[in-house]
Amino acid sequence: MPIIITLDVMLARRKMKSRELAKMVGITEANLSLLKSGKVKGIRFSTLEAICTALDCQPADILVYEPEDESNG
């Protein structure tokens, strides 16, 4: 998938644990773990907003677009 989730990097920069963020955002640690691993098909804008508010960041700080190499596909 060409969208890479770098939430773990932002958590490290903010010296915050996943458990702490999950509580602030109002989602389960399991769902946050799925999000961090990229095993989700989507994210609600309200959840993205809550994450960005909690981490004081922009969506582009945690979501990166890397096009797939079409010659390998």
All heavy atoms as TSV, in Angstrom:
chain	resi	resn	atom	element	x	y	z
A	1	MET	N	N	0.854	-1.186	0.000
A	1	MET	CA	C	0.000	0.000	0.000
A	1	MET	C	C	0.892	1.238	0.000
A	1	MET	O	O	1.861	1.311	0.754
A	1	MET	CB	C	-0.910	-0.022	1.224
A	1	MET	CG	C	-1.764	1.213	1.346
A	1	MET	SD	S	-2.858	1.108	2.764
A	1	MET	CE	C	-4.371	1.523	1.989
A	2	PRO	N	N	0.594	2.207	-0.819
A	2	PRO	CA	C	1.466	3.380	-0.930
A	2	PRO	C	C	1.362	4.383	0.218
A	2	PRO	O	O	2.133	5.319	0.282
A	2	PRO	CB	C	1.031	4.020	-2.243
A	2	PRO	CG	C	-0.337	3.526	-2.504
A	2	PRO	CD	C	-0.438	2.195	-1.838
A	3	ILE	N	N	0.425	4.196	1.150
A	3	ILE	CA	C	0.344	5.084	2.305
A	3	ILE	C	C	1.057	4.410	3.474
A	3	ILE	O	O	0.687	3.315	3.899
A	3	ILE	CB	C	-1.116	5.394	2.704
A	3	ILE	CG1	C	-1.876	6.022	1.550
A	3	ILE	CG2	C	-1.157	6.280	3.955
A	3	ILE	CD1	C	-1.405	7.408	1.143
A	4	ILE	N	N	2.091	5.050	3.979
A	4	ILE	CA	C	2.877	4.533	5.092
A	4	ILE	C	C	2.502	5.320	6.347
A	4	ILE	O	O	2.452	6.547	6.324
A	4	ILE	CB	C	4.394	4.697	4.825
A	4	ILE	CG1	C	4.775	4.120	3.457
A	4	ILE	CG2	C	5.215	4.083	5.950
A	4	ILE	CD1	C	4.499	2.670	3.262
A	5	ILE	N	N	2.258	4.614	7.434
A	5	ILE	CA	C	1.891	5.254	8.694
A	5	ILE	C	C	3.119	5.306	9.588
A	5	ILE	O	O	3.686	4.267	9.934
A	5	ILE	CB	C	0.740	4.498	9.374
A	5	ILE	CG1	C	-0.473	4.493	8.443
A	5	ILE	CG2	C	0.394	5.126	10.721
A	5	ILE	CD1	C	-1.579	3.582	8.841
A	6	THR	N	N	3.526	6.516	9.933
A	6	THR	CA	C	4.732	6.715	10.745
A	6	THR	C	C	4.369	7.197	12.148
A	6	THR	O	O	5.076	8.003	12.749
A	6	THR	CB	C	5.688	7.709	10.064
A	6	THR	OG1	O	4.998	8.952	9.868
A	6	THR	CG2	C	6.173	7.179	8.721
A	7	LEU	N	N	3.279	6.688	12.657
A	7	LEU	CA	C	2.796	7.087	13.971
A	7	LEU	C	C	3.803	6.743	15.062
A	7	LEU	O	O	4.001	7.510	16.007
A	7	LEU	CB	C	1.453	6.419	14.252
A	7	LEU	CG	C	0.695	6.825	15.504
A	7	LEU	CD1	C	0.490	8.324	15.573
A	7	LEU	CD2	C	-0.647	6.116	15.554
A	8	ASP	N	N	4.482	5.599	14.931
A	8	ASP	CA	C	5.465	5.204	15.935
A	8	ASP	C	C	6.618	6.206	16.024
A	8	ASP	O	O	7.130	6.476	17.110
A	8	ASP	CB	C	5.979	3.794	15.674
A	8	ASP	CG	C	6.479	3.578	14.253
A	8	ASP	OD1	O	6.210	4.435	13.383
A	8	ASP	OD2	O	7.122	2.543	14.005
A	9	VAL	N	N	6.994	6.784	14.892
A	9	VAL	CA	C	8.058	7.784	14.874
A	9	VAL	C	C	7.624	9.037	15.641
A	9	VAL	O	O	8.370	9.571	16.462
A	9	VAL	CB	C	8.453	8.154	13.420
A	9	VAL	CG1	C	9.440	9.309	13.388
A	9	VAL	CG2	C	8.998	6.943	12.699
A	10	MET	N	N	6.390	9.481	15.398
A	10	MET	CA	C	5.889	10.676	16.078
A	10	MET	C	C	5.719	10.412	17.570
A	10	MET	O	O	5.998	11.297	18.389
A	10	MET	CB	C	4.575	11.131	15.446
A	10	MET	CG	C	4.084	12.477	15.942
A	10	MET	SD	S	5.277	13.850	15.815
A	10	MET	CE	C	5.461	14.002	14.062
A	11	LEU	N	N	5.288	9.222	17.938
A	11	LEU	CA	C	5.183	8.877	19.356
A	11	LEU	C	C	6.558	8.960	20.022
A	11	LEU	O	O	6.686	9.493	21.126
A	11	LEU	CB	C	4.603	7.468	19.535
A	11	LEU	CG	C	3.103	7.345	19.403
A	11	LEU	CD1	C	2.700	5.877	19.275
A	11	LEU	CD2	C	2.395	7.986	20.579
A	12	ALA	N	N	7.585	8.456	19.363
A	12	ALA	CA	C	8.945	8.518	19.912
A	12	ALA	C	C	9.417	9.953	20.042
A	12	ALA	O	O	10.020	10.332	21.056
A	12	ALA	CB	C	9.902	7.714	19.034
A	13	ARG	N	N	9.129	10.767	19.032
A	13	ARG	CA	C	9.530	12.180	19.087
A	13	ARG	C	C	8.866	12.915	20.251
A	13	ARG	O	O	9.455	13.810	20.846
A	13	ARG	CB	C	9.168	12.892	17.791
A	13	ARG	CG	C	10.034	12.533	16.634
A	13	ARG	CD	C	9.643	13.331	15.411
A	13	ARG	NE	N	10.426	12.915	14.254
A	13	ARG	CZ	C	10.110	13.199	13.013
A	13	ARG	NH1	N	9.026	13.899	12.737
A	13	ARG	NH2	N	10.873	12.790	12.026
A	14	ARG	N	N	7.643	12.531	20.543
A	14	ARG	CA	C	6.885	13.184	21.620
A	14	ARG	C	C	7.085	12.492	22.971
A	14	ARG	O	O	6.512	12.893	23.962
A	14	ARG	CB	C	5.385	13.203	21.288
A	14	ARG	CG	C	5.039	13.982	20.034
A	14	ARG	CD	C	5.340	15.457	20.185
A	14	ARG	NE	N	4.805	16.219	19.068
A	14	ARG	CZ	C	5.549	16.770	18.114
A	14	ARG	NH1	N	6.857	16.642	18.136
A	14	ARG	NH2	N	4.977	17.461	17.147
A	15	LYS	N	N	7.911	11.417	22.953
A	15	LYS	CA	C	8.172	10.641	24.163
A	15	LYS	C	C	6.864	10.214	24.837
A	15	LYS	O	O	6.653	10.400	26.030
A	15	LYS	CB	C	9.057	11.418	25.132
A	15	LYS	CG	C	10.439	11.702	24.589
A	15	LYS	CD	C	11.261	12.520	25.555
A	15	LYS	CE	C	12.685	12.691	25.118
A	15	LYS	NZ	N	12.921	13.363	23.909
A	16	MET	N	N	5.978	9.663	24.010
A	16	MET	CA	C	4.662	9.252	24.476
A	16	MET	C	C	4.475	7.766	24.197
A	16	MET	O	O	4.924	7.257	23.185
A	16	MET	CB	C	3.574	10.058	23.755
A	16	MET	CG	C	2.176	9.811	24.270
A	16	MET	SD	S	0.908	10.743	23.361
A	16	MET	CE	C	1.272	12.411	23.856
A	17	LYS	N	N	3.836	7.084	25.099
A	17	LYS	CA	C	3.531	5.657	24.945
A	17	LYS	C	C	2.220	5.500	24.180
A	17	LYS	O	O	1.337	6.344	24.246
A	17	LYS	CB	C	3.385	5.002	26.319
A	17	LYS	CG	C	4.599	5.155	27.192
A	17	LYS	CD	C	5.328	3.863	27.264
A	17	LYS	CE	C	6.457	3.981	28.260
A	17	LYS	NZ	N	7.656	3.408	27.792
A	18	SER	N	N	2.092	4.387	23.492
A	18	SER	CA	C	0.862	4.083	22.748
A	18	SER	C	C	-0.338	4.091	23.682
A	18	SER	O	O	-1.406	4.584	23.322
A	18	SER	CB	C	0.972	2.715	22.067
A	18	SER	OG	O	1.948	2.738	21.076
A	19	ARG	N	N	-0.166	3.538	24.867
A	19	ARG	CA	C	-1.255	3.468	25.846
A	19	ARG	C	C	-1.769	4.874	26.179
A	19	ARG	O	O	-2.966	5.110	26.260
A	19	ARG	CB	C	-0.754	2.778	27.110
A	19	ARG	CG	C	-1.763	2.734	28.238
A	19	ARG	CD	C	-1.208	2.020	29.453
A	19	ARG	NE	N	-0.876	0.644	29.088
A	19	ARG	CZ	C	0.160	-0.032	29.570
A	19	ARG	NH1	N	0.950	0.524	30.456
A	19	ARG	NH2	N	0.398	-1.257	29.195
A	20	GLU	N	N	-0.839	5.791	26.345
A	20	GLU	CA	C	-1.180	7.181	26.669
A	20	GLU	C	C	-1.974	7.824	25.525
A	20	GLU	O	O	-2.992	8.477	25.748
A	20	GLU	CB	C	0.143	7.942	26.877
A	20	GLU	CG	C	0.105	9.106	27.788
A	20	GLU	CD	C	1.502	9.711	27.935
A	20	GLU	OE1	O	2.525	9.010	27.785
A	20	GLU	OE2	O	1.553	10.926	28.179
A	21	LEU	N	N	-1.489	7.623	24.303
A	21	LEU	CA	C	-2.162	8.203	23.139
A	21	LEU	C	C	-3.554	7.608	22.966
A	21	LEU	O	O	-4.506	8.340	22.716
A	21	LEU	CB	C	-1.334	7.994	21.872
A	21	LEU	CG	C	-1.948	8.560	20.589
A	21	LEU	CD1	C	-2.125	10.078	20.678
A	21	LEU	CD2	C	-1.108	8.177	19.381
A	22	ALA	N	N	-3.660	6.300	23.102
A	22	ALA	CA	C	-4.960	5.648	22.948
A	22	ALA	C	C	-5.978	6.232	23.928
A	22	ALA	O	O	-7.123	6.499	23.557
A	22	ALA	CB	C	-4.821	4.136	23.160
A	23	LYS	N	N	-5.540	6.446	25.149
A	23	LYS	CA	C	-6.436	7.013	26.156
A	23	LYS	C	C	-6.846	8.436	25.789
A	23	LYS	O	O	-8.017	8.804	25.902
A	23	LYS	CB	C	-5.763	6.983	27.528
A	23	LYS	CG	C	-6.664	7.391	28.658
A	23	LYS	CD	C	-5.976	7.227	30.002
A	23	LYS	CE	C	-6.916	7.631	31.121
A	23	LYS	NZ	N	-6.281	7.504	32.435
A	24	MET	N	N	-5.893	9.243	25.331
A	24	MET	CA	C	-6.181	10.630	24.959
A	24	MET	C	C	-7.129	10.713	23.765
A	24	MET	O	O	-7.978	11.597	23.704
A	24	MET	CB	C	-4.878	11.377	24.624
A	24	MET	CG	C	-3.966	11.607	25.813
A	24	MET	SD	S	-2.382	12.319	25.321
A	24	MET	CE	C	-2.875	14.009	25.028
A	25	VAL	N	N	-6.971	9.778	22.829
A	25	VAL	CA	C	-7.745	9.796	21.591
A	25	VAL	C	C	-9.110	9.135	21.777
A	25	VAL	O	O	-10.066	9.457	21.076
A	25	VAL	CB	C	-6.936	9.114	20.456
A	25	VAL	CG1	C	-7.757	8.935	19.210
A	25	VAL	CG2	C	-5.689	9.926	20.148
A	26	GLY	N	N	-9.185	8.200	22.716
A	26	GLY	CA	C	-10.442	7.514	22.960
A	26	GLY	C	C	-10.634	6.273	22.097
A	26	GLY	O	O	-11.747	5.945	21.708
A	27	ILE	N	N	-9.515	5.610	21.768
A	27	ILE	CA	C	-9.589	4.348	21.039
A	27	ILE	C	C	-8.852	3.290	21.852
A	27	ILE	O	O	-8.093	3.614	22.765
A	27	ILE	CB	C	-9.001	4.452	19.607
A	27	ILE	CG1	C	-7.512	4.823	19.638
A	27	ILE	CG2	C	-9.773	5.433	18.770
A	27	ILE	CD1	C	-6.838	4.797	18.273
A	28	THR	N	N	-9.077	2.035	21.515
A	28	THR	CA	C	-8.410	0.961	22.248
A	28	THR	C	C	-6.941	0.873	21.830
A	28	THR	O	O	-6.570	1.290	20.722
A	28	THR	CB	C	-9.081	-0.395	21.986
A	28	THR	OG1	O	-8.905	-0.735	20.607
A	28	THR	CG2	C	-10.566	-0.365	22.341
A	29	GLU	N	N	-6.141	0.310	22.714
A	29	GLU	CA	C	-4.732	0.094	22.377
A	29	GLU	C	C	-4.608	-0.863	21.202
A	29	GLU	O	O	-3.702	-0.715	20.376
A	29	GLU	CB	C	-3.975	-0.460	23.581
A	29	GLU	CG	C	-3.773	0.570	24.679
A	29	GLU	CD	C	-3.021	-0.012	25.846
A	29	GLU	OE1	O	-1.865	-0.468	25.648
A	29	GLU	OE2	O	-3.567	-0.011	26.960
A	30	ALA	N	N	-5.528	-1.841	21.122
A	30	ALA	CA	C	-5.507	-2.794	20.008
A	30	ALA	C	C	-5.738	-2.078	18.680
A	30	ALA	O	O	-5.034	-2.350	17.693
A	30	ALA	CB	C	-6.564	-3.869	20.223
A	31	ASN	N	N	-6.708	-1.165	18.641
A	31	ASN	CA	C	-6.967	-0.425	17.402
A	31	ASN	C	C	-5.809	0.494	17.056
A	31	ASN	O	O	-5.460	0.648	15.881
A	31	ASN	CB	C	-8.271	0.361	17.506
A	31	ASN	CG	C	-9.480	-0.515	17.316
A	31	ASN	OD1	O	-9.394	-1.592	16.755
A	31	ASN	ND2	N	-10.619	-0.047	17.791
A	32	LEU	N	N	-5.191	1.101	18.058
A	32	LEU	CA	C	-4.034	1.953	17.809
A	32	LEU	C	C	-2.879	1.114	17.261
A	32	LEU	O	O	-2.180	1.535	16.341
A	32	LEU	CB	C	-3.617	2.690	19.085
A	32	LEU	CG	C	-2.484	3.695	18.900
A	32	LEU	CD1	C	-2.884	4.805	17.927
A	32	LEU	CD2	C	-2.078	4.285	20.228
A	33	SER	N	N	-2.716	-0.086	17.796
A	33	SER	CA	C	-1.668	-0.982	17.319
A	33	SER	C	C	-1.898	-1.357	15.853
A	33	SER	O	O	-0.952	-1.383	15.058
A	33	SER	CB	C	-1.629	-2.241	18.182
A	33	SER	OG	O	-0.639	-3.126	17.713
A	34	LEU	N	N	-3.143	-1.645	15.499
A	34	LEU	CA	C	-3.468	-1.947	14.102
A	34	LEU	C	C	-3.167	-0.762	13.198
A	34	LEU	O	O	-2.641	-0.918	12.090
A	34	LEU	CB	C	-4.935	-2.351	13.970
A	34	LEU	CG	C	-5.315	-3.715	14.538
A	34	LEU	CD1	C	-6.833	-3.878	14.541
A	34	LEU	CD2	C	-4.655	-4.825	13.731
A	35	LEU	N	N	-3.485	0.429	13.678
A	35	LEU	CA	C	-3.211	1.635	12.908
A	35	LEU	C	C	-1.704	1.816	12.720
A	35	LEU	O	O	-1.235	2.080	11.610
A	35	LEU	CB	C	-3.821	2.852	13.609
A	35	LEU	CG	C	-3.623	4.197	12.943
A	35	LEU	CD1	C	-4.232	4.213	11.547
A	35	LEU	CD2	C	-4.237	5.304	13.780
A	36	LYS	N	N	-0.956	1.671	13.795
A	36	LYS	CA	C	0.499	1.826	13.723
A	36	LYS	C	C	1.136	0.837	12.758
A	36	LYS	O	O	2.087	1.167	12.066
A	36	LYS	CB	C	1.128	1.650	15.113
A	36	LYS	CG	C	0.961	2.837	16.010
A	36	LYS	CD	C	1.456	2.598	17.417
A	36	LYS	CE	C	2.747	1.868	17.522
A	36	LYS	NZ	N	3.217	1.682	18.888
A	37	SER	N	N	0.598	-0.375	12.706
A	37	SER	CA	C	1.185	-1.409	11.849
A	37	SER	C	C	0.719	-1.298	10.397
A	37	SER	O	O	1.210	-2.015	9.537
A	37	SER	CB	C	0.839	-2.793	12.392
A	37	SER	OG	O	-0.547	-3.032	12.287
A	38	GLY	N	N	-0.233	-0.404	10.130
A	38	GLY	CA	C	-0.723	-0.228	8.769
A	38	GLY	C	C	-1.720	-1.283	8.344
A	38	GLY	O	O	-1.983	-1.444	7.164
A	39	LYS	N	N	-2.285	-2.011	9.302
A	39	LYS	CA	C	-3.216	-3.096	8.984
A	39	LYS	C	C	-4.671	-2.637	8.973
A	39	LYS	O	O	-5.572	-3.420	9.202
A	39	LYS	CB	C	-3.039	-4.237	9.982
A	39	LYS	CG	C	-1.697	-4.907	9.864
A	39	LYS	CD	C	-1.556	-6.049	10.821
A	39	LYS	CE	C	-0.196	-6.680	10.637
A	39	LYS	NZ	N	0.034	-7.768	11.586
A	40	VAL	N	N	-4.883	-1.363	8.710
A	40	VAL	CA	C	-6.239	-0.829	8.618
A	40	VAL	C	C	-6.466	-0.343	7.193
A	40	VAL	O	O	-5.524	0.002	6.484
A	40	VAL	CB	C	-6.477	0.328	9.622
A	40	VAL	CG1	C	-6.394	-0.176	11.047
A	40	VAL	CG2	C	-5.509	1.465	9.409
A	41	LYS	N	N	-7.712	-0.317	6.779
A	41	LYS	CA	C	-8.045	0.144	5.433
A	41	LYS	C	C	-8.411	1.620	5.407
A	41	LYS	O	O	-8.484	2.222	4.354
A	41	LYS	CB	C	-9.189	-0.689	4.870
A	41	LYS	CG	C	-8.813	-2.133	4.706
A	41	LYS	CD	C	-9.584	-2.759	3.584
A	41	LYS	CE	C	-9.235	-4.208	3.446
A	41	LYS	NZ	N	-8.245	-4.465	2.445
A	42	GLY	N	N	-8.638	2.201	6.587
A	42	GLY	CA	C	-9.011	3.603	6.646
A	42	GLY	C	C	-8.949	4.121	8.073
A	42	GLY	O	O	-8.757	3.363	9.013
A	43	ILE	N	N	-9.120	5.422	8.176
A	43	ILE	CA	C	-9.131	6.076	9.476
A	43	ILE	C	C	-10.161	7.202	9.412
A	43	ILE	O	O	-10.246	7.912	8.399
A	43	ILE	CB	C	-7.732	6.614	9.873
A	43	ILE	CG1	C	-7.753	7.262	11.248
A	43	ILE	CG2	C	-7.174	7.545	8.826
A	43	ILE	CD1	C	-6.386	7.631	11.792
A	44	ARG	N	N	-10.933	7.344	10.449
A	44	ARG	CA	C	-11.906	8.434	10.486
A	44	ARG	C	C	-11.178	9.754	10.673
A	44	ARG	O	O	-10.178	9.828	11.387
A	44	ARG	CB	C	-12.876	8.242	11.652
A	44	ARG	CG	C	-13.799	7.093	11.464
A	44	ARG	CD	C	-14.761	7.000	12.603
A	44	ARG	NE	N	-15.661	5.879	12.349
A	44	ARG	CZ	C	-16.625	5.531	13.137
A	44	ARG	NH1	N	-16.846	6.188	14.265
A	44	ARG	NH2	N	-17.397	4.516	12.831
A	45	PHE	N	N	-11.702	10.784	10.037
A	45	PHE	CA	C	-11.097	12.102	10.191
A	45	PHE	C	C	-11.127	12.549	11.640
A	45	PHE	O	O	-10.203	13.215	12.108
A	45	PHE	CB	C	-11.780	13.143	9.302
A	45	PHE	CG	C	-11.373	13.050	7.854
A	45	PHE	CD1	C	-12.329	13.048	6.858
A	45	PHE	CD2	C	-10.042	12.976	7.482
A	45	PHE	CE1	C	-11.970	12.977	5.524
A	45	PHE	CE2	C	-9.662	12.898	6.157
A	45	PHE	CZ	C	-10.634	12.889	5.166
A	46	SER	N	N	-12.167	12.184	12.375
A	46	SER	CA	C	-12.245	12.578	13.788
A	46	SER	C	C	-11.129	11.916	14.595
A	46	SER	O	O	-10.555	12.535	15.490
A	46	SER	CB	C	-13.610	12.230	14.375
A	46	SER	OG	O	-13.872	10.842	14.266
A	47	THR	N	N	-10.786	10.674	14.258
A	47	THR	CA	C	-9.683	9.990	14.937
A	47	THR	C	C	-8.354	10.619	14.548
A	47	THR	O	O	-7.495	10.854	15.409
A	47	THR	CB	C	-9.682	8.487	14.581
A	47	THR	OG1	O	-10.943	7.921	14.942
A	47	THR	CG2	C	-8.573	7.753	15.304
A	48	LEU	N	N	-8.187	10.903	13.269
A	48	LEU	CA	C	-6.965	11.558	12.798
A	48	LEU	C	C	-6.799	12.917	13.466
A	48	LEU	O	O	-5.706	13.280	13.904
A	48	LEU	CB	C	-6.995	11.695	11.274
A	48	LEU	CG	C	-5.765	12.314	10.620
A	48	LEU	CD1	C	-4.510	11.517	10.929
A	48	LEU	CD2	C	-5.986	12.400	9.111
A	49	GLU	N	N	-7.885	13.657	13.573
A	49	GLU	CA	C	-7.845	14.966	14.237
A	49	GLU	C	C	-7.436	14.819	15.699
A	49	GLU	O	O	-6.593	15.574	16.195
A	49	GLU	CB	C	-9.209	15.644	14.150
A	49	GLU	CG	C	-9.258	16.979	14.858
A	49	GLU	CD	C	-10.646	17.601	14.855
A	49	GLU	OE1	O	-11.623	16.953	14.420
A	49	GLU	OE2	O	-10.740	18.747	15.310
A	50	ALA	N	N	-8.008	13.838	16.389
A	50	ALA	CA	C	-7.682	13.628	17.803
A	50	ALA	C	C	-6.217	13.237	17.977
A	50	ALA	O	O	-5.553	13.692	18.916
A	50	ALA	CB	C	-8.596	12.566	18.394
A	51	ILE	N	N	-5.698	12.409	17.073
A	51	ILE	CA	C	-4.287	12.013	17.138
A	51	ILE	C	C	-3.392	13.227	16.912
A	51	ILE	O	O	-2.426	13.449	17.648
A	51	ILE	CB	C	-3.982	10.907	16.110
A	51	ILE	CG1	C	-4.645	9.591	16.548
A	51	ILE	CG2	C	-2.481	10.715	15.925
A	51	ILE	CD1	C	-4.600	8.500	15.495
A	52	CYS	N	N	-3.718	14.018	15.909
A	52	CYS	CA	C	-2.914	15.207	15.615
A	52	CYS	C	C	-2.965	16.217	16.761
A	52	CYS	O	O	-1.960	16.850	17.076
A	52	CYS	CB	C	-3.372	15.850	14.308
A	52	CYS	SG	S	-2.926	14.878	12.857
A	53	THR	N	N	-4.115	16.349	17.397
A	53	THR	CA	C	-4.240	17.244	18.543
A	53	THR	C	C	-3.381	16.741	19.697
A	53	THR	O	O	-2.623	17.514	20.297
A	53	THR	CB	C	-5.715	17.356	18.984
A	53	THR	OG1	O	-6.463	17.909	17.905
A	53	THR	CG2	C	-5.862	18.249	20.214
A	54	ALA	N	N	-3.472	15.456	19.982
A	54	ALA	CA	C	-2.719	14.871	21.097
A	54	ALA	C	C	-1.213	14.951	20.874
A	54	ALA	O	O	-0.447	15.171	21.818
A	54	ALA	CB	C	-3.144	13.428	21.315
A	55	LEU	N	N	-0.786	14.775	19.627
A	55	LEU	CA	C	0.647	14.776	19.322
A	55	LEU	C	C	1.157	16.135	18.840
A	55	LEU	O	O	2.345	16.278	18.566
A	55	LEU	CB	C	0.952	13.714	18.258
A	55	LEU	CG	C	0.724	12.267	18.678
A	55	LEU	CD1	C	0.940	11.337	17.494
A	55	LEU	CD2	C	1.650	11.903	19.832
A	56	ASP	N	N	0.252	17.112	18.739
A	56	ASP	CA	C	0.601	18.443	18.248
A	56	ASP	C	C	1.363	18.332	16.925
A	56	ASP	O	O	2.509	18.759	16.796
A	56	ASP	CB	C	1.430	19.209	19.286
A	56	ASP	CG	C	1.628	20.669	18.898
A	56	ASP	OD1	O	0.755	21.226	18.198
A	56	ASP	OD2	O	2.670	21.247	19.275
A	57	CYS	N	N	0.690	17.698	15.943
A	57	CYS	CA	C	1.328	17.490	14.651
A	57	CYS	C	C	0.299	17.656	13.536
A	57	CYS	O	O	-0.874	17.877	13.790
A	57	CYS	CB	C	1.954	16.100	14.589
A	57	CYS	SG	S	0.781	14.733	14.575
A	58	GLN	N	N	0.761	17.544	12.322
A	58	GLN	CA	C	-0.081	17.596	11.136
A	58	GLN	C	C	-0.268	16.179	10.603
A	58	GLN	O	O	0.579	15.308	10.848
A	58	GLN	CB	C	0.586	18.455	10.051
A	58	GLN	CG	C	0.718	19.920	10.413
A	58	GLN	CD	C	-0.635	20.595	10.494
A	58	GLN	OE1	O	-1.484	20.416	9.634
A	58	GLN	NE2	N	-0.833	21.362	11.548
A	59	PRO	N	N	-1.350	15.925	9.850
A	59	PRO	CA	C	-1.533	14.584	9.272
A	59	PRO	C	C	-0.310	14.113	8.476
A	59	PRO	O	O	0.041	12.933	8.519
A	59	PRO	CB	C	-2.756	14.743	8.379
A	59	PRO	CG	C	-3.543	15.827	9.034
A	59	PRO	CD	C	-2.507	16.792	9.570
A	60	ALA	N	N	0.345	15.026	7.784
A	60	ALA	CA	C	1.523	14.655	6.985
A	60	ALA	C	C	2.691	14.188	7.855
A	60	ALA	O	O	3.618	13.554	7.344
A	60	ALA	CB	C	1.959	15.831	6.122
A	61	ASP	N	N	2.646	14.474	9.152
A	61	ASP	CA	C	3.697	14.005	10.051
A	61	ASP	C	C	3.547	12.519	10.369
A	61	ASP	O	O	4.509	11.890	10.818
A	61	ASP	CB	C	3.677	14.798	11.364
A	61	ASP	CG	C	4.037	16.263	11.171
A	61	ASP	OD1	O	4.855	16.562	10.276
A	61	ASP	OD2	O	3.498	17.104	11.920
A	62	ILE	N	N	2.357	11.965	10.145
A	62	ILE	CA	C	2.128	10.558	10.473
A	62	ILE	C	C	1.659	9.718	9.288
A	62	ILE	O	O	1.603	8.508	9.389
A	62	ILE	CB	C	1.141	10.402	11.652
A	62	ILE	CG1	C	-0.173	11.099	11.372
A	62	ILE	CG2	C	1.750	10.905	12.944
A	62	ILE	CD1	C	-1.222	10.896	12.442
A	63	LEU	N	N	1.351	10.370	8.172
A	63	LEU	CA	C	0.938	9.663	6.956
A	63	LEU	C	C	1.852	10.081	5.814
A	63	LEU	O	O	1.972	11.270	5.512
A	63	LEU	CB	C	-0.505	9.998	6.587
A	63	LEU	CG	C	-1.580	9.661	7.612
A	63	LEU	CD1	C	-2.921	10.221	7.166
A	63	LEU	CD2	C	-1.672	8.162	7.822
A	64	VAL	N	N	2.491	9.111	5.176
A	64	VAL	CA	C	3.426	9.395	4.094
A	64	VAL	C	C	2.999	8.613	2.853
A	64	VAL	O	O	2.683	7.425	2.942
A	64	VAL	CB	C	4.865	8.975	4.497
A	64	VAL	CG1	C	5.827	9.235	3.362
A	64	VAL	CG2	C	5.296	9.705	5.757
A	65	TYR	N	N	2.976	9.286	1.713
A	65	TYR	CA	C	2.630	8.641	0.448
A	65	TYR	C	C	3.899	8.233	-0.278
A	65	TYR	O	O	4.762	9.067	-0.565
A	65	TYR	CB	C	1.807	9.587	-0.429
A	65	TYR	CG	C	1.555	9.033	-1.807
A	65	TYR	CD1	C	0.699	7.950	-1.989
A	65	TYR	CD2	C	2.145	9.589	-2.923
A	65	TYR	CE1	C	0.452	7.429	-3.246
A	65	TYR	CE2	C	1.923	9.083	-4.185
A	65	TYR	CZ	C	1.068	7.997	-4.350
A	65	TYR	OH	O	0.840	7.492	-5.599
A	66	GLU	N	N	4.031	6.941	-0.541
A	66	GLU	CA	C	5.157	6.429	-1.315
A	66	GLU	C	C	4.581	5.593	-2.451
A	66	GLU	O	O	4.098	4.480	-2.208
A	66	GLU	CB	C	6.088	5.581	-0.440
A	66	GLU	CG	C	6.849	6.407	0.572
A	66	GLU	CD	C	7.874	5.579	1.340
A	66	GLU	OE1	O	8.076	4.392	1.027
A	66	GLU	OE2	O	8.465	6.146	2.252
A	67	PRO	N	N	4.616	6.116	-3.676
A	67	PRO	CA	C	4.038	5.383	-4.804
A	67	PRO	C	C	4.684	4.014	-4.975
A	67	PRO	O	O	5.889	3.861	-4.738
A	67	PRO	CB	C	4.331	6.265	-6.015
A	67	PRO	CG	C	4.884	7.532	-5.501
A	67	PRO	CD	C	5.259	7.343	-4.069
A	68	GLU	N	N	3.875	3.056	-5.349
A	68	GLU	CA	C	4.398	1.708	-5.605
A	68	GLU	C	C	5.153	1.707	-6.915
A	68	GLU	O	O	4.777	2.415	-7.857
A	68	GLU	CB	C	3.252	0.713	-5.644
A	68	GLU	CG	C	2.581	0.523	-4.312
A	68	GLU	CD	C	1.408	-0.440	-4.385
A	68	GLU	OE1	O	0.960	-0.777	-5.496
A	68	GLU	OE2	O	0.933	-0.839	-3.314
A	69	ASP	N	N	6.190	0.913	-6.972
A	69	ASP	CA	C	6.961	0.762	-8.204
A	69	ASP	C	C	6.171	-0.113	-9.170
A	69	ASP	O	O	6.004	-1.311	-8.928
A	69	ASP	CB	C	8.318	0.136	-7.895
A	69	ASP	CG	C	9.213	0.032	-9.111
A	69	ASP	OD1	O	8.823	0.538	-10.200
A	69	ASP	OD2	O	10.308	-0.536	-8.985
A	70	GLU	N	N	5.644	0.472	-10.230
A	70	GLU	CA	C	4.760	-0.242	-11.150
A	70	GLU	C	C	5.494	-1.333	-11.922
A	70	GLU	O	O	4.884	-2.277	-12.389
A	70	GLU	CB	C	4.096	0.729	-12.117
A	70	GLU	CG	C	3.095	1.630	-11.399
A	70	GLU	CD	C	2.341	2.524	-12.359
A	70	GLU	OE1	O	2.205	2.160	-13.544
A	70	GLU	OE2	O	1.882	3.585	-11.911
A	71	SER	N	N	6.817	-1.258	-12.018
A	71	SER	CA	C	7.555	-2.285	-12.755
A	71	SER	C	C	7.604	-3.590	-11.972
A	71	SER	O	O	7.844	-4.646	-12.536
A	71	SER	CB	C	8.980	-1.803	-13.062
A	71	SER	OG	O	9.688	-1.592	-11.847
A	72	ASN	N	N	7.373	-3.526	-10.640
A	72	ASN	CA	C	7.369	-4.735	-9.817
A	72	ASN	C	C	5.979	-5.291	-9.652
A	72	ASN	O	O	5.811	-6.351	-9.079
A	72	ASN	CB	C	7.951	-4.447	-8.423
A	72	ASN	CG	C	9.428	-4.192	-8.463
A	72	ASN	OD1	O	10.120	-4.643	-9.367
A	72	ASN	ND2	N	9.935	-3.456	-7.493
A	73	GLY	N	N	4.928	-4.549	-10.037
A	73	GLY	CA	C	3.577	-4.961	-9.764
A	73	GLY	C	C	2.955	-5.724	-10.834
A	73	GLY	O	O	2.080	-6.467	-10.810
